[in-house]
Amino acid sequence: MNKNNGSEHRMKQFGKQDGGGYAYTPYRLEFRPRRSMHTREELITILDLLKAKGVKAWWYSVSAKCSFPLFESRTLPFREDADTELYRWLVSEAHLRGIALFSWEYLNTAPLLTEQHPEWRYVYWEEREGGNTPRDDQFICHNSPYGEMLKEYCLEVVGDLGFDGIWFDGCYLHSDSSGRMACRCPYCAELYLRESGREIPTAIDFRDPSFRRFIEWRYENFTDYWRSLSGYVRQRKPEAIVVFNYFNRIGHDQRSGSPLRRMPMEGMIASESCSRPYQVLLQHKILHALNDNYPTEIWDYFRDAAQNSAAIPEPEPASMLFHAQCSAASGGFASFGFEAFPTEYAELITELSAALNPIADYVGGVQPGCIGLVLSGATKDYAHIGGNDGLPDTWQTWKAVHGMHNLLNSLHLPSEVLLDNMLTGEYLSRYQAVVLPDVRCLSDASAAELRHYVEQGGLLLITGASGILDEWGELRDSGAGALDAWFGVTWRDSELSRPLLALRDLSEADGFTRHVGNAEIDSSAGAERDAAGSEALLRAGLPTRVMLSGASSLIRTVGCEVLAYGQYRVPQPRHSQLPEDAHPLIEGEAIVRRKAGKGAAVWMAANIGAGYAEQPSRRTREAVRSLLAERVTPPFTTDAPANVVVTVWQQQERITFHLLNVPHSFLHVPSGKETLMYPEDFTPTRPITIEIPGVWREAHSPSGGLVELTRAEGGRSTRIRLQCLKQHAVIALTP
């Protein structure tokens, strides 16, 4: 077959080759007007540079910084020096050079319009000492008449001016100056009253059930506008692409108004890494779960490890290349923004094109259905509300999911993200196993779907306190969790602990008297049953006594196999002279398994993901591997080190592997902070071998490097061997 048919495959998969081919370009650059417009001579210099360097997509803008239109719009007020013909000329020149041209815009600011209609501005919840900043007053509500005007404005940009699409930043419901949450303007208040029968809340308090219900309405209302705007433009200009910058991510979360749930629409949903490259791999999977009609895209600053977006010529390319290679390994593409004139970055752009253009046709495709990893927006928003401010501690959920994702990557098990509204048979049935990483908020309907998935032959791996709350973050009337009755949970420890796990019954061998709270337990009758369940863990090489990552709330169950017990003693004050047995030894079940129908469910009491994010231990990886191995057949096997991410993609008859050398520091999720990265972070690996079922006759690497291909013993599988991985490699197999 033709080795260069990756683009053809993706076009068939996504059904879109519009926006001037934007969605399939190797990478995209952002450089736009700030206060004043560029001259034609400057624009020609930029276009010629981009053409010479192989850049195929450029974000410019028909507005000056802060959303001052620079063309004579029929819809929105514009600046006096607006020049419509300049933009028509620019589009023509870009297309002559084969460059897709997009206009970067802010979705939620229109300063000239808010001066005319101050009643259309955002109304914020929190009062700011000294009143609004000038920037605060530039934000405008989509529920006001502006929402319909913006649709017509978009048609002017892609229709009258001829741009290939619009890239919307500012897709959030808060000020980027003061960070205050919006909007409770009269338009929002009237609409919420009409649709819900409730008054709009006057204070932000996630502890208040009525406020949580408003948050859900706010999510739906904002999503409906994205869907309406993109649909309006596509119906009238089918070849144009409308891109929305998705902000429900680390550092923004619920303030943004963008829900963590699948929301199909005509638009393309993209995002930013926020200088946190450790989250790019998972971010692409989240975007794919949100809306998969286009390949995913993530933007970052044109930066090096020491400079953010400063106008410094020739920054070290390692971090930019790694951002793009993370994107490619995840089936998506990268975009970069910079503020210095593009000629200052000529050599850097050359390096990006040299590395990324050859692999563009080998990005994306269809991943094998291996592991579904649940990311719960309800848990993020409602499960960890503490303190006096009534705000959620969203980092707890991000940590649990990032840690579990890192663990699965270290095991070289392909995974995709499942969001709250994807816990249905349609999506669950695609995966051999589904993992709940401390998914505390779980609806009864989702719990029923998960039970049915297991009965049909699936494997469900539950960790932490999954299901203890309903989808609103509230305790059920019974006090039990959504999965407790299914597992026969009779007790859950009220204390978090790091217990010592025993992979066999302890009552006879160690002479311990086990306690649940203050009650002694005779569990010798379960010893024979439990020993069989521990065999898989012992075969994985785990010792009979082991500690795993993550804090636990030990449980006791009826009718489940106990694979591991957990023990801990209540801590005593340091230098205490009390005897060791002054506090009882608390024991419960740490890992239990329940078989149902054709499948099985395993519950690990520890919050494995959160613990692994901070302490990525080999013992924890091996424990999870052994629990999954019974029912999960990976699409390939490899001897790659744990810090090498391996992804595999079906592209018609071709199979493509991406191997990514991830710095060890990225395996420790750094508490939401930015991560610096230098070329020395990438230590070349030893030779790596991958074995895949089937007969594959040819292997080559479009990223460069020698690849050996051999037939495995028996002739039913193929081995490929990469001599050395420096940063990123792509290997394509053809039958």
C-alpha positions in Angstrom: 0.0 0.0 0.0 1.0 3.6 -0.3 2.9 4.6 2.9 1.7 8.2 2.7 -2.0 7.5 3.0 -2.4 8.7 6.6 -4.1 11.9 5.6 -6.5 10.0 3.4 -7.4 7.8 6.3 -8.0 10.6 8.7 -10.2 12.4 6.1 -12.4 9.4 5.9 -12.4 8.9 9.7 -13.3 12.5 10.5 -15.2 13.3 7.3 -13.7 16.8 7.1 -11.1 18.4 4.9 -12.2 22.0 5.2 -10.8 25.1 6.7 -8.2 25.1 4.0 -7.0 21.7 5.3 -6.3 23.3 8.7 -7.2 20.3 10.8 -4.5 18.1 9.2 -1.6 20.6 9.1 1.6 19.5 10.9 1.5 22.5 13.3 0.1 26.0 13.4 1.6 29.4 14.3 -0.1 32.4 15.9 1.2 35.9 15.2 -1.4 38.7 15.1 -1.7 42.5 15.4 -1.4 44.0 18.8 -2.2 47.7 18.8 -1.6 48.6 15.2 -2.0 46.8 11.9 0.9 45.4 9.9 1.9 46.8 6.6 1.6 44.8 3.4 5.3 44.6 3.2 5.5 43.1 6.7 2.8 40.6 5.9 4.5 39.5 2.6 7.7 39.0 4.6 5.8 36.8 7.1 4.0 34.8 4.3 7.2 34.2 2.4 8.9 33.0 5.5 6.1 30.6 6.4 6.0 29.3 2.9 9.8 28.7 2.8 9.8 27.0 6.1 6.8 24.7 5.3 4.3 26.2 7.7 0.8 25.4 6.4 -1.5 27.2 8.9 -1.4 30.7 10.5 -3.5 32.5 13.0 -3.7 36.2 12.3 -6.6 38.3 13.4 -9.1 40.8 12.0 -9.1 42.5 15.4 -6.4 44.4 17.4 -5.6 43.1 20.9 -8.6 43.2 23.2 -11.1 42.8 20.4 -11.1 46.0 18.4 -12.3 45.1 14.9 -9.9 46.2 12.1 -12.3 45.8 9.2 -15.5 47.6 8.4 -17.9 45.2 10.0 -21.6 45.6 9.3 -22.4 44.0 12.6 -20.0 45.2 15.3 -18.5 48.7 15.8 -14.9 48.9 14.4 -11.9 51.1 14.8 -11.5 54.2 12.6 -8.4 52.9 10.8 -10.2 49.7 9.7 -9.0 48.3 6.3 -11.3 45.7 4.8 -9.3 45.4 1.6 -6.1 44.7 3.4 -7.6 41.5 4.9 -9.1 40.3 1.5 -5.7 40.8 0.0 -4.0 38.9 2.9 -6.3 36.0 2.5 -5.6 35.8 -1.2 -1.8 35.9 -0.7 -2.0 33.2 2.0 -4.0 30.9 -0.2 -1.5 31.5 -3.1 1.2 30.1 -0.8 -0.9 27.1 0.3 -1.4 28.5 3.8 -4.7 28.2 5.7 -5.5 31.5 7.4 -7.5 31.7 10.6 -8.7 34.8 12.5 -7.9 34.6 16.2 -10.8 36.2 18.2 -12.0 36.6 21.8 -15.5 35.0 22.2 -16.4 37.1 25.2 -15.0 40.7 24.7 -16.3 43.5 22.6 -15.1 46.8 24.2 -16.6 49.2 21.5 -19.9 47.4 21.8 -20.0 47.4 25.6 -19.4 51.2 25.6 -22.6 51.5 23.5 -24.5 48.9 25.6 -23.2 48.6 29.1 -26.2 46.6 30.1 -24.8 43.7 27.9 -21.6 43.4 30.1 -20.8 40.5 32.3 -22.2 40.9 35.9 -19.8 39.2 38.3 -20.6 37.5 41.6 -17.8 38.9 43.7 -17.5 42.6 44.3 -14.0 44.1 43.7 -12.6 46.7 45.9 -12.5 49.9 43.8 -15.0 48.5 41.2 -14.4 46.9 37.9 -11.1 47.3 36.0 -11.4 48.7 32.5 -10.7 45.1 31.2 -13.6 43.7 33.4 -16.0 46.0 31.6 -15.0 44.7 28.1 -16.5 41.3 28.8 -19.9 40.8 27.2 -22.6 38.1 27.8 -23.6 35.7 25.0 -27.2 35.6 26.4 -27.5 39.3 25.5 -28.2 40.4 21.9 -24.4 40.2 21.3 -24.8 36.4 21.0 -26.7 36.7 17.8 -24.5 39.6 16.5 -21.4 37.5 16.9 -22.8 34.8 14.6 -23.2 37.4 11.8 -19.7 38.8 12.6 -18.3 35.3 12.1 -20.0 35.0 8.7 -18.4 38.3 7.7 -14.9 37.0 8.6 -15.2 33.6 6.8 -17.5 34.9 4.0 -16.8 38.5 3.1 -13.1 38.4 4.0 -12.5 34.8 3.0 -10.7 33.5 6.1 -10.6 29.7 6.4 -11.9 29.7 9.9 -12.0 31.4 13.3 -10.0 30.4 16.4 -12.0 31.6 19.5 -10.0 32.3 22.6 -11.8 33.7 25.7 -14.3 30.8 25.8 -15.0 31.2 29.5 -17.4 33.0 31.8 -15.1 35.0 34.0 -12.8 38.0 33.7 -9.2 37.4 32.8 -8.3 40.6 34.7 -9.8 39.9 38.2 -10.7 36.3 37.6 -14.2 36.9 38.9 -16.9 34.4 37.9 -19.8 35.5 35.6 -22.5 35.9 34.5 -25.6 37.0 36.5 -26.7 39.8 34.2 -30.5 40.4 33.7 -30.4 38.3 30.5 -29.0 35.3 32.3 -31.3 35.8 35.3 -34.4 36.0 33.2 -33.4 32.9 31.1 -32.5 30.8 34.2 -35.8 31.7 35.8 -37.8 30.8 32.7 -36.0 27.5 32.1 -35.6 26.3 35.7 -38.2 28.2 37.7 -35.5 29.4 40.1 -33.9 32.7 40.9 -30.2 33.0 40.0 -28.0 32.5 43.0 -26.6 35.6 44.7 -23.4 34.0 46.1 -20.9 31.4 45.0 -21.2 28.4 47.3 -20.7 24.9 46.0 -22.0 23.5 49.3 -25.4 24.8 48.4 -27.4 22.3 46.4 -29.3 25.1 44.6 -26.0 26.6 43.5 -24.8 23.3 42.1 -27.9 23.0 40.0 -27.3 26.5 38.7 -23.8 25.4 37.7 -25.2 22.5 35.7 -27.5 24.9 33.9 -24.7 27.3 33.3 -22.6 24.5 31.7 -25.5 23.5 29.4 -26.3 27.1 28.5 -22.7 27.9 27.5 -22.3 24.6 25.6 -25.6 25.2 23.7 -24.2 28.6 22.6 -21.0 27.0 21.2 -23.2 24.5 19.4 -25.5 27.2 18.0 -22.7 29.5 16.9 -20.7 26.8 15.1 -23.8 25.3 13.6 -24.9 28.7 12.3 -21.6 29.3 10.6 -21.3 25.8 9.1 -24.8 25.8 7.7 -24.0 29.0 5.7 -20.3 28.4 5.1 -19.8 24.6 5.2 -16.0 24.7 4.4 -15.2 27.0 7.4 -14.0 25.8 10.8 -15.0 27.4 14.1 -12.5 26.5 16.9 -13.3 26.9 20.6 -10.5 27.1 23.2 -11.7 24.7 26.0 -10.8 26.0 29.5 -12.1 23.3 31.9 -8.5 22.2 32.8 -6.0 22.7 35.5 -6.0 26.3 36.6 -9.4 27.2 35.3 -12.0 24.5 36.0 -15.6 25.3 36.9 -15.3 29.1 36.5 -14.9 28.6 32.8 -18.5 27.5 32.2 -17.3 24.6 30.0 -18.4 21.2 31.3 -16.4 18.0 31.4 -18.8 16.0 29.4 -19.2 14.8 25.8 -20.7 17.7 23.8 -20.7 17.0 20.0 -21.1 20.0 17.8 -20.1 21.3 14.4 -17.2 23.2 15.9 -13.7 22.0 16.7 -12.7 22.0 20.4 -9.0 22.8 21.1 -7.2 23.8 24.3 -3.9 25.1 25.8 -1.3 23.3 27.9 -0.7 26.4 30.1 3.0 25.7 30.2 2.2 22.3 31.9 3.6 19.9 29.3 3.0 17.0 31.7 -0.7 17.2 31.0 -0.6 17.3 27.2 -1.0 13.5 26.7 -4.1 13.4 28.8 -5.5 16.7 27.5 -5.7 15.4 24.0 -7.6 12.4 25.2 -10.1 14.7 27.0 -10.6 16.8 23.9 -11.2 13.6 21.9 -13.8 12.6 24.4 -15.5 16.0 24.3 -16.0 16.0 20.5 -14.1 13.9 18.0 -15.1 15.4 14.6 -11.6 16.8 14.1 -8.1 15.8 15.2 -7.4 17.4 18.5 -5.2 20.5 18.9 -3.3 22.1 21.9 -1.6 25.4 21.9 1.3 26.7 24.0 3.7 29.7 24.1 6.6 29.8 21.7 8.9 29.5 24.6 11.9 27.8 26.2 12.4 26.6 29.7 13.5 30.0 31.1 11.3 32.4 29.0 7.5 32.4 28.9 6.2 34.4 26.0 8.9 37.0 26.1 10.1 38.3 22.7 13.5 36.5 22.8 14.9 35.3 19.5 15.7 31.6 19.0 14.5 29.9 22.2 15.7 26.4 22.8 13.4 24.2 20.7 13.3 21.1 23.0 10.2 22.1 24.9 8.3 23.2 21.7 9.3 20.0 20.0 8.2 17.9 23.0 4.9 19.6 23.1 4.2 18.8 19.5 5.5 15.2 19.8 3.3 14.7 22.9 0.4 15.9 20.7 1.4 13.5 17.8 1.7 10.5 20.1 -1.8 11.3 21.4 -3.3 11.5 17.9 -3.4 15.4 17.6 -1.5 18.4 16.6 0.2 21.4 18.2 0.0 25.1 17.8 2.3 27.9 19.0 1.9 31.5 19.8 4.7 34.2 19.8 4.9 37.9 19.9 8.3 38.8 18.4 8.3 39.2 14.6 8.4 35.7 13.0 11.8 36.3 11.3 13.3 36.3 14.8 12.4 32.6 15.0 13.4 31.5 11.5 15.8 28.8 12.6 13.5 27.5 15.2 10.6 27.2 12.7 13.0 25.4 10.4 13.6 22.8 13.2 9.9 22.4 13.9 9.1 21.8 10.3 12.0 19.4 9.8 10.8 17.3 12.7 7.0 17.6 12.3 6.2 17.8 8.6 7.5 14.2 7.8 5.3 12.6 10.5 2.1 14.6 9.9 0.6 11.8 7.7 1.2 9.4 10.5 -0.7 11.2 13.2 -4.1 9.9 14.4 -6.3 7.1 13.3 -8.2 4.6 15.4 -6.9 3.3 18.7 -7.6 -0.3 19.9 -10.3 -0.5 22.6 -8.2 -1.4 25.6 -8.8 0.7 28.7 -11.5 3.3 29.3 -10.4 5.8 32.0 -13.2 7.7 33.7 -12.7 11.4 34.3 -15.7 12.7 36.3 -16.6 16.4 36.1 -19.2 15.9 38.8 -16.4 14.5 41.1 -14.1 17.4 40.3 -16.8 20.0 41.0 -18.7 18.6 43.9 -16.8 15.9 45.8 -14.0 17.9 47.4 -15.7 21.0 48.8 -14.0 22.2 52.0 -12.9 25.2 53.9 -14.9 28.4 54.4 -15.0 29.6 50.8 -17.4 27.0 49.5 -15.2 26.2 46.5 -14.1 22.8 45.3 -10.6 21.5 45.6 -10.4 20.4 41.9 -6.8 19.3 42.2 -7.8 16.2 44.0 -9.6 14.9 41.0 -7.0 16.0 38.5 -4.3 14.3 40.6 -6.2 11.0 40.7 -6.8 10.9 37.0 -3.4 12.1 36.0 -1.7 9.6 38.2 -3.8 6.7 36.9 -3.2 7.8 33.4 0.6 7.9 34.0 0.4 4.4 35.5 -1.4 3.0 32.5 1.1 4.7 30.2 3.9 3.1 32.2 2.3 -0.3 31.7 2.0 0.4 28.0 -1.7 -0.1 28.0 -3.6 2.1 25.6 -6.4 4.2 27.2 -9.1 6.6 26.3 -11.0 9.0 28.5 -14.7 8.4 29.4 -16.7 11.4 30.7 -19.7 11.3 33.0 -22.3 11.2 30.2 -20.3 8.5 28.4 -20.9 5.8 31.0 -23.4 4.0 28.7 -23.3 0.7 26.9 -22.5 2.5 23.6 -19.1 3.6 25.0 -18.3 1.1 27.7 -18.6 -1.8 25.4 -15.6 -0.5 23.4 -13.2 -1.4 26.2 -11.8 -4.6 27.7 -11.6 -2.8 31.0 -12.9 0.4 32.6 -11.1 2.2 35.4 -12.7 4.5 38.0 -10.0 6.5 39.7 -11.7 7.7 42.9 -14.8 8.7 41.0 -16.7 9.7 44.1 -19.8 11.2 42.3 -21.7 8.5 40.5 -25.3 8.4 39.5 -27.5 5.4 40.0 -28.0 5.2 36.3 -24.2 5.1 35.6 -23.7 2.5 38.3 -26.4 0.3 36.6 -24.6 0.7 33.3 -21.3 -0.3 34.9 -22.8 -3.4 36.4 -24.3 -4.4 33.0 -20.9 -3.8 31.4 -19.4 -6.3 33.8 -22.2 -8.9 33.3 -21.5 -8.7 29.6 -17.9 -9.6 30.1 -16.1 -6.4 31.0 -13.6 -5.8 33.7 -14.2 -2.9 36.1 -11.3 -1.6 38.2 -12.6 0.6 41.0 -10.2 2.6 43.2 -10.6 4.8 46.3 -14.0 6.0 47.5 -15.8 5.7 44.1 -19.5 6.0 44.1 -19.9 7.3 47.7 -21.8 10.4 46.5 -24.5 10.8 43.9 -24.0 12.9 40.7 -24.8 16.1 42.7 -22.1 15.4 45.3 -24.7 14.5 47.9 -25.0 11.4 50.2 -27.8 9.1 49.3 -30.6 8.7 51.8 -29.3 5.2 52.7 -25.8 6.5 53.3 -24.4 3.8 51.1 -22.5 4.4 47.9 -23.8 3.5 44.4 -21.6 0.3 44.2 -21.7 -0.7 47.9 -24.7 -3.1 47.8 -23.3 -4.8 44.7 -20.0 -5.5 46.5 -21.8 -6.2 49.8 -19.9 -3.5 51.6 -20.8 -3.6 55.3 -18.2 -1.2 56.7 -15.9 1.5 55.4 -13.1 3.0 57.6 -13.7 6.6 58.5 -9.9 7.1 58.6 -7.6 7.5 55.7 -4.5 5.3 56.1 -1.5 3.9 54.3 -2.0 0.3 55.3 0.4 -2.6 55.1 -1.2 -5.0 52.6 -1.1 -8.8 53.2 -1.7 -11.0 50.2 -2.9 -13.9 52.3 -5.0 -14.3 55.5 -3.3 -13.0 58.6 -5.4 -14.4 61.4 -3.5 -17.6 61.9 -0.1 -17.0 60.5 0.7 -13.9 62.4 -1.3 -14.2 65.6 -2.9 -10.8 65.1 -6.3 -10.1 66.4 -8.0 -8.1 63.7 -10.4 -5.2 64.5 -12.8 -3.1 62.6 -13.1 -0.1 64.8 -13.3 -1.7 68.2 -14.9 -5.0 67.2 -12.9 -8.2 66.9 -13.4 -10.2 63.7 -13.0 -13.9 63.2 -12.2 -14.3 59.5 -10.5 -17.7 59.5 -13.4 -19.1 57.6 -12.5 -16.9 54.6 -8.8 -17.9 54.5 -9.2 -20.6 51.9 -11.3 -18.4 49.7 -9.0 -15.5 50.0 -5.8 -17.4 49.3 -6.9 -18.3 45.8 -7.7 -14.7 45.0 -4.2 -13.5 46.0 -2.4 -15.9 43.6 -2.4 -13.4 40.7 -0.8 -10.7 42.8 1.8 -13.2 44.1 2.6 -14.4 40.6 3.3 -10.8 39.6 6.2 -10.9 42.0 4.7 -8.9 44.8 5.8 -9.9 48.3 3.2 -11.2 50.8 3.5 -7.9 52.6 3.5 -4.7 50.5 2.5 -1.1 50.5 0.9 0.5 47.5 0.6 4.2 46.5 -2.4 6.2 47.7 -4.3 6.6 50.9 -7.0 4.0 51.7 -10.4 3.8 53.4 -10.4 0.1 54.1 -13.7 -1.8 53.7 -15.4 -5.1 54.7 -17.6 -6.9 52.3 -19.8 -10.0 52.1 -19.7 -12.3 49.1 -16.5 -11.0 47.5 -13.1 -12.6 47.1 -10.5 -10.8 49.3 -7.3 -10.4 47.3 -5.5 -8.4 50.0 -6.1 -7.3 53.5 -4.8 -4.1 54.9 -3.5 -3.3 58.4 -2.5 -0.2 60.2 -2.1 1.0 63.8 -3.6 4.4 64.8 -0.6 6.7 65.0 0.7 7.6 68.5 2.4 10.9 69.5 6.1 11.0 68.7 8.3 9.7 71.5 5.2 8.1 73.2 6.0 5.7 76.0 2.7 3.8 75.6 3.0 0.1 74.8 2.7 -0.8 71.1 -0.7 -2.4 71.6 -2.2 0.6 73.3 -4.1 1.2 70.1 -5.6 -1.7 68.3 -4.4 -2.9 65.0 -7.1 -1.9 62.5 -7.7 -4.2 59.6 -10.0 -4.3 56.7 -10.1 -5.5 53.1 -7.8 -3.6 50.7 -8.5 -5.3 47.4 -11.6 -7.4 46.7 -13.1 -8.9 43.6 -16.6 -9.7 42.6 -17.5 -11.8 39.6 -20.8 -11.1 37.9 -22.1 -12.7 34.7 -19.3 -13.0 32.2 -17.1 -10.4 33.8 -15.6 -9.2 37.1 -15.1 -6.1 39.2 -12.1 -5.4 41.4 -12.1 -2.7 44.1 -8.8 -1.3 45.4 -9.6 0.7 48.6 -6.6 2.9 47.9 -6.8 6.1 45.8 -4.2 4.6 43.5 -4.1 7.4 41.0 -3.6 10.2 43.5 -0.9 8.2 45.2 0.9 7.3 42.0 0.9 10.9 40.9 3.1 11.7 43.8 4.8 8.3 44.4 5.0 6.3 41.1 6.1 3.0 42.6 6.9 -0.1 40.7 5.0 -2.3 43.2 1.8 -0.3 42.5 2.2 -0.7 38.7 2.7 -4.4 39.0 -0.3 -4.8 41.3 -2.5 -3.0 38.8 -1.0 -5.0 35.9 -1.8 -8.3 37.6 -5.4 -7.3 38.3 -6.0 -6.3 34.7 -4.1 -9.1 33.1 -6.8 -11.7 33.7 -9.1 -10.1 31.2 -7.1 -7.5 29.3 -5.2 -8.6 26.2 -3.0 -5.6 25.2 -2.7 -5.0 21.4 1.1 -5.2 21.6 3.8 -6.1 24.1 7.1 -4.2 24.6 10.2 -4.1 26.8 10.2 -0.3 26.7 11.1 1.4 30.0 8.2 2.7 32.2 8.9 6.3 31.2 8.5 5.6 27.5 4.9 6.1 26.3 3.9 3.8 23.4 0.7 4.5 21.4 -0.6 2.5 18.4 -2.9 3.7 15.7 -4.8 1.8 13.0 -4.6 3.8 9.7 -6.5 1.7 7.1 -4.2 -1.3 6.4 -1.2 0.4 8.1 -0.3 0.3 11.9 1.6 3.2 13.3 3.4 3.3 16.6 4.5 6.5 18.4 7.2 6.2 21.1 7.7 9.1 23.4 10.6 9.4 25.8 9.0 11.2 28.8 11.3 12.8 31.4 11.2 11.0 34.7 10.2 14.3 36.4 6.9 14.2 34.5 5.9 11.0 36.2 5.6 13.0 39.4 2.6 15.3 38.8 3.9 18.7 40.1 0.9 20.0 42.0 -0.5 22.0 39.2 2.7 24.1 38.7 4.5 24.9 35.5 7.2 22.4 34.6 10.5 23.5 33.2 12.2 21.3 30.6 15.7 21.2 29.1 17.3 19.1 26.4 19.2 17.2 29.1 15.9 15.8 30.4 15.8 13.4 27.5 18.2 10.5 28.3 18.5 8.2 25.2 17.1 4.7 25.9 18.5 1.3 25.3 17.1 -0.7 22.3 13.3 -1.2 22.5 11.4 -4.1 21.1 7.7 -4.2 20.3 5.8 -7.4 19.4 2.4 -7.2 17.6 0.1 -10.0 16.4 0.0 -10.7 12.7 2.4 -10.8 9.8 3.8 -7.4 8.9 6.3 -7.3 6.0 7.7 -3.8 6.1 8.6 -1.3 8.8 10.0 2.2 8.4 10.4 5.3 10.5 9.2 8.6 9.0 10.8 10.3 12.0 14.2 8.9 11.1 16.3 6.1 12.5 16.8 2.4 11.8 14.1 -0.1 12.6 14.6 -3.9 12.4 11.7 -6.2 11.6 11.7 -9.9 12.4 9.1 -12.7 12.6 8.5 -14.1 16.1 8.7 -17.8 16.8 5.7 -19.6 15.3 5.3 -16.9 12.7 2.0 -15.5 14.2 3.4 -12.2 15.4 6.0 -9.6 14.3 8.8 -8.0 16.3 10.1 -4.5 15.6 13.3 -3.2 17.2 14.3 0.4 17.6 18.0 0.8 18.4 17.7 3.9 20.4 15.0 6.4 21.4 16.1 9.9 22.0 12.9 12.0 22.2 10.2 10.7 19.8 10.0 8.1 17.1 7.3 7.0 14.7 7.3 3.5 13.2 4.9 2.4 10.5 4.1 -1.2 9.6 2.5 -2.3 6.4 1.3 -5.9 5.6 
